[in-house]
């Protein structure tokens, strides 16, 4: 049976610690101590929940950590360790842990969450091989990086990285 955390209604405008907790946990679907507690409200396009906390929009797993464990040191990240596979919407404090950036990267690699797919094979890519070749062709024709960025509707920084062969280098370097 799925139980939704139900907390007494709060007074609007009051930002006491208790009211912050009530606002947060009222948006969580609690399914038992060892199961994922899923965030049911606003989400970022990256799939993580988001919530206004202490005056700024934050990832919900970080807010859950702070509400249950306190301050997150600046050099640490809040990571997931969900038993049935990491879930970006999970805010169950029992499924969260702190790690350095390097430890988080190793954890993601071990869980096969990091992609080593390059270019258009990476599902998160905004460009594809053809567009990148078109960008390089325009640049080699003497068109300024600024103009190429406008033509392809992407940032000048992205164009500069492509032209310097720092991004999408696999298209331009022999095997």
C-alpha positions as a Markdown table, in Angstrom:
| # | Residue | x | y | z |
|---|---|---|---|---|
| 1 | Unk | 0.0 | 0.0 | 0.0 |
| 2 | Unk | 1.3 | 3.4 | -0.9 |
| 3 | Unk | 1.1 | 6.0 | 1.8 |
| 4 | Unk | 1.6 | 9.6 | 1.2 |
| 5 | Unk | 3.2 | 11.6 | 3.9 |
| 6 | Unk | 0.5 | 13.9 | 5.2 |
| 7 | Unk | 1.5 | 16.7 | 7.5 |
| 8 | Unk | -0.8 | 19.3 | 9.0 |
| 9 | Unk | -1.4 | 22.3 | 6.9 |
| 10 | Unk | 0.9 | 25.3 | 7.5 |
| 11 | Unk | 0.5 | 29.0 | 7.5 |
| 12 | Unk | 1.5 | 30.6 | 4.3 |
| 13 | Unk | 4.4 | 33.0 | 4.4 |
| 14 | Unk | 5.9 | 31.5 | 7.6 |
| 15 | Unk | 9.3 | 30.0 | 6.9 |
| 16 | Unk | 10.1 | 28.4 | 10.2 |
| 17 | Unk | 12.2 | 25.3 | 10.0 |
| 18 | Unk | 9.1 | 23.2 | 10.8 |
| 19 | Unk | 7.1 | 24.8 | 8.1 |
| 20 | Unk | 10.0 | 24.3 | 5.6 |
| 21 | Unk | 9.9 | 20.6 | 6.5 |
| 22 | Unk | 6.1 | 20.4 | 6.1 |
| 23 | Unk | 6.2 | 22.1 | 2.7 |
| 24 | Unk | 8.9 | 19.7 | 1.5 |
| 25 | Unk | 7.6 | 16.3 | 2.9 |
| 26 | Unk | 4.0 | 17.1 | 1.7 |
| 27 | Unk | 5.3 | 16.7 | -1.8 |
| 28 | Unk | 6.8 | 13.2 | -1.2 |
| 29 | Unk | 5.2 | 9.8 | -1.8 |
| 30 | Unk | 6.5 | 7.6 | 1.0 |
| 31 | Unk | 6.3 | 3.9 | 0.1 |
| 32 | Unk | 8.0 | 2.3 | 3.2 |
| 33 | Unk | 11.4 | 2.6 | 4.9 |
| 34 | Unk | 13.4 | 0.6 | 2.4 |
| 35 | Unk | 11.7 | 1.8 | -0.8 |
| 36 | Unk | 12.3 | 5.0 | -2.8 |
| 37 | Unk | 10.4 | 8.0 | -1.5 |
| 38 | Unk | 9.4 | 9.8 | -4.7 |
| 39 | Unk | 9.3 | 13.5 | -5.2 |
| 40 | Unk | 5.9 | 14.4 | -6.7 |
| 41 | Unk | 6.2 | 18.1 | -7.5 |
| 42 | Unk | 8.4 | 20.2 | -9.7 |
| 43 | Unk | 11.2 | 18.6 | -11.7 |
| 44 | Unk | 14.3 | 19.9 | -13.6 |
| 45 | Unk | 14.7 | 18.8 | -17.2 |
| 46 | Unk | 17.6 | 16.6 | -15.9 |
| 47 | Unk | 15.1 | 14.5 | -14.1 |
| 48 | Unk | 15.9 | 15.6 | -10.5 |
| 49 | Unk | 13.2 | 17.1 | -8.3 |
| 50 | Unk | 13.5 | 20.7 | -7.5 |
| 51 | Unk | 12.3 | 22.8 | -4.5 |
| 52 | Unk | 12.7 | 26.3 | -3.3 |
| 53 | Unk | 14.6 | 26.1 | -0.1 |
| 54 | Unk | 16.5 | 28.8 | 1.8 |
| 55 | Unk | 15.7 | 31.3 | -1.0 |
| 56 | Unk | 16.9 | 29.3 | -4.0 |
| 57 | Unk | 15.9 | 26.4 | -6.2 |
| 58 | Unk | 17.7 | 23.3 | -5.1 |
| 59 | Unk | 17.7 | 19.6 | -6.0 |
| 60 | Unk | 15.3 | 17.7 | -3.7 |
| 61 | Unk | 17.7 | 15.0 | -2.7 |
| 62 | Unk | 20.0 | 17.7 | -1.3 |
| 63 | Unk | 17.1 | 19.3 | 0.6 |
| 64 | Unk | 16.1 | 15.9 | 2.0 |
| 65 | Unk | 19.7 | 15.4 | 3.2 |
| 66 | Unk | 19.8 | 18.8 | 4.8 |
| 67 | Unk | 16.4 | 18.3 | 6.5 |
| 68 | Unk | 17.3 | 15.0 | 8.0 |
| 69 | Unk | 21.1 | 15.2 | 8.5 |
| 70 | Unk | 22.0 | 18.8 | 8.5 |
| 71 | Unk | 24.6 | 20.9 | 6.6 |
| 72 | Unk | 26.3 | 19.5 | 3.5 |
| 73 | Unk | 30.0 | 20.4 | 3.4 |
| 74 | Unk | 31.0 | 22.5 | 0.3 |
| 75 | Unk | 33.3 | 19.8 | -1.0 |
| 76 | Unk | 30.8 | 17.0 | -0.8 |
| 77 | Unk | 27.9 | 15.9 | -3.0 |
| 78 | Unk | 24.7 | 14.1 | -2.1 |
| 79 | Unk | 24.5 | 10.8 | -4.0 |
| 80 | Unk | 21.9 | 8.1 | -4.4 |
| 81 | Unk | 22.2 | 4.5 | -3.4 |
| 82 | Unk | 18.7 | 3.1 | -4.1 |
| 83 | Unk | 18.4 | -0.7 | -3.8 |
| 84 | Unk | 16.5 | -1.1 | -7.1 |
| 85 | Unk | 18.7 | 1.3 | -9.0 |
| 86 | Unk | 19.3 | 4.9 | -8.4 |
| 87 | Unk | 16.2 | 7.1 | -8.9 |
| 88 | Unk | 16.7 | 10.8 | -9.4 |
| 89 | Unk | 13.3 | 11.5 | -7.8 |
| 90 | Unk | 14.1 | 9.5 | -4.6 |
| 91 | Unk | 14.5 | 11.6 | -1.5 |
| 92 | Unk | 14.5 | 8.7 | 1.1 |
| 93 | Unk | 17.3 | 9.7 | 3.5 |
| 94 | Unk | 18.2 | 6.0 | 3.8 |
| 95 | Unk | 19.1 | 6.0 | 0.1 |
| 96 | Unk | 21.4 | 9.0 | 0.2 |
| 97 | Unk | 25.0 | 9.4 | 1.1 |
| 98 | Unk | 27.7 | 12.1 | 0.9 |
| 99 | Unk | 30.8 | 11.7 | -1.3 |
| 100 | Unk | 33.5 | 13.8 | -2.9 |
| 101 | Unk | 33.2 | 14.6 | -6.6 |
| 102 | Unk | 35.8 | 11.9 | -7.4 |
| 103 | Unk | 34.0 | 9.3 | -5.2 |
| 104 | Unk | 30.7 | 10.2 | -6.9 |
| 105 | Unk | 32.2 | 9.7 | -10.3 |
| 106 | Unk | 33.6 | 6.3 | -9.3 |
| 107 | Unk | 30.2 | 5.3 | -7.9 |
| 108 | Unk | 28.4 | 6.4 | -11.1 |
| 109 | Unk | 31.0 | 4.5 | -13.2 |
| 110 | Unk | 30.5 | 1.4 | -11.1 |
| 111 | Unk | 26.7 | 1.7 | -11.6 |
| 112 | Unk | 27.2 | 2.3 | -15.3 |
| 113 | Unk | 25.6 | 5.7 | -15.1 |
| 114 | Unk | 28.3 | 7.6 | -16.9 |
| 115 | Unk | 28.4 | 7.4 | -20.6 |
| 116 | Unk | 31.5 | 7.1 | -22.7 |
| 117 | Unk | 29.5 | 7.5 | -25.9 |
| 118 | Unk | 30.8 | 10.3 | -28.0 |
| 119 | Unk | 29.1 | 12.8 | -30.2 |
| 120 | Unk | 25.7 | 11.9 | -31.6 |
| 121 | Unk | 25.7 | 8.5 | -29.9 |
| 122 | Unk | 25.4 | 10.3 | -26.6 |
| 123 | Unk | 21.7 | 10.7 | -25.9 |
| 124 | Unk | 22.2 | 14.1 | -24.2 |
| 125 | Unk | 24.0 | 15.6 | -27.3 |
| 126 | Unk | 22.3 | 18.7 | -28.7 |
| 127 | Unk | 24.3 | 18.5 | -32.0 |
| 128 | Unk | 24.9 | 15.6 | -34.3 |
| 129 | Unk | 27.9 | 14.6 | -36.5 |
| 130 | Unk | 26.5 | 16.4 | -39.6 |
| 131 | Unk | 25.9 | 19.6 | -37.8 |
| 132 | Unk | 29.3 | 19.6 | -36.2 |
| 133 | Unk | 30.9 | 19.0 | -39.6 |
| 134 | Unk | 28.9 | 21.9 | -41.0 |
| 135 | Unk | 30.1 | 24.1 | -38.2 |
| 136 | Unk | 33.7 | 23.2 | -38.9 |
| 137 | Unk | 33.2 | 23.7 | -42.7 |
| 138 | Unk | 31.7 | 27.2 | -42.1 |
| 139 | Unk | 34.6 | 28.1 | -39.8 |
| 140 | Unk | 37.2 | 26.8 | -42.3 |
| 141 | Unk | 35.5 | 29.0 | -44.9 |
| 142 | Unk | 36.5 | 32.0 | -42.8 |
| 143 | Unk | 33.2 | 32.7 | -41.2 |
| 144 | Unk | 33.7 | 34.0 | -37.7 |
| 145 | Unk | 32.9 | 31.8 | -34.7 |
| 146 | Unk | 30.3 | 34.4 | -33.6 |
| 147 | Unk | 28.5 | 34.2 | -36.9 |
| 148 | Unk | 28.6 | 30.4 | -37.0 |
| 149 | Unk | 27.1 | 30.3 | -33.5 |
| 150 | Unk | 24.2 | 32.5 | -34.7 |
| 151 | Unk | 23.7 | 30.3 | -37.7 |
| 152 | Unk | 23.5 | 27.1 | -35.7 |
| 153 | Unk | 21.8 | 28.7 | -32.7 |
| 154 | Unk | 24.4 | 27.5 | -30.2 |
| 155 | Unk | 26.8 | 29.3 | -27.9 |
| 156 | Unk | 30.1 | 30.8 | -29.0 |
| 157 | Unk | 31.9 | 28.7 | -26.4 |
| 158 | Unk | 30.6 | 25.5 | -28.0 |
| 159 | Unk | 31.8 | 26.7 | -31.4 |
| 160 | Unk | 35.2 | 27.6 | -30.0 |
| 161 | Unk | 35.5 | 24.2 | -28.4 |
| 162 | Unk | 34.6 | 22.4 | -31.7 |
| 163 | Unk | 37.0 | 24.6 | -33.8 |
| 164 | Unk | 39.8 | 23.9 | -31.3 |
| 165 | Unk | 38.9 | 20.2 | -31.5 |
| 166 | Unk | 38.3 | 20.0 | -27.8 |
| 167 | Unk | 34.7 | 18.9 | -28.4 |
| 168 | Unk | 33.7 | 16.4 | -31.0 |
| 169 | Unk | 37.4 | 15.8 | -31.7 |
| 170 | Unk | 36.7 | 12.2 | -32.7 |
| 171 | Unk | 35.3 | 13.5 | -36.0 |
| 172 | Unk | 38.5 | 15.3 | -36.9 |
| 173 | Unk | 41.3 | 13.1 | -35.5 |
| 174 | Unk | 42.4 | 9.9 | -37.3 |
| 175 | Unk | 41.9 | 6.7 | -35.5 |
